[in-house]
């Protein structure tokens, strides 16, 4: 059954890609999202301190997950693991 990903799953995918640092294009393709989605979610994650914007050079910019972002990723993974056990209930 195909279903749309939730906001939480998208955020989880983005945080996972950014664990070792990644550019916008890598995040966008790895998390399977459009550029407008990337802009919206990236802005949210940076604004809440889950991802940092790191200037590596000119014009190279990399995004990396903060400690707060790693804690969020661990929490999301734990919740999704519990919910998947009950996935057959739907």
N, C-alpha and C positions, 0 to 999 in steps of 0.2 A: 504494500500500500504506500503510495507516494503522499507525502504531506509536506507542508511548508515548515521551515525551521522557525522556532520561536526566537524572539529577541535575545533571550538568554543563550541559546545555542549559537547564534551569530557572534555574540560577544565572546563566548568561550572559544570559538574558532579563531577569532582575531587575536585573543590573548595567547593562544597556543602558538600561532605563527610568530608573534612578536617576542616570544620568550628569549630568543637569541638575537633579536634585533632584525628588523625588516623594513624595507621601503614600502611606499604606498602600493606600488604595482604588485609586489610580492604578496602583500596582505590581501589585496583585492582578488587576485587570482586564486591564492591558496584557500581563502575563506569563501570563494565562489559567490562574489557579490558584485553589484554594479558600482560605478564610480560615485554616484549620488548616495548610495547606501554607505559606502566607505567614508565619505565626507561626514555624514550624519553621525555614524557610530564612532569614528575617530575623534570627532569633536567632543562627543559625550565622554569617551574614555579618557581623553586628555584633561578635560574640564573637571573630572572627578578624581584625577590623580592615579588612574589605573595604568596609564601609558605615558611615557615621557617622549618628547620630541628631541632627538639628538642630532645636532649639526655636525656631520662628519667631515664635510668639505664644502666647497662652493660649486655647484648647488646641491650637493648630495645631502639628503636628510634621511635619517633612520629613526624608526620608532621602536622603543624598547619597553618591556613590561616592568613596572615598579614592584616593590615588595607588596604593596597594597593590591596591585593587579594579580600577583601570584597567589595571594591569599584568596582573592575573589575566584580565581580559576580553580583552586582546590575545592572551594565551597560549591561552585557550580558542578564540578565533576562528581562530588559526593551526592548532590541532590539528583543529578541525572541518573546516576547509578541506581539510586533507590527507586526512582520513577520508572526506570526501564524494567525493573522486576515486576511492576504492576502494569506494564504496557499492554499485556494481553487482556486486561480488564475492560478495554475500550472496544 
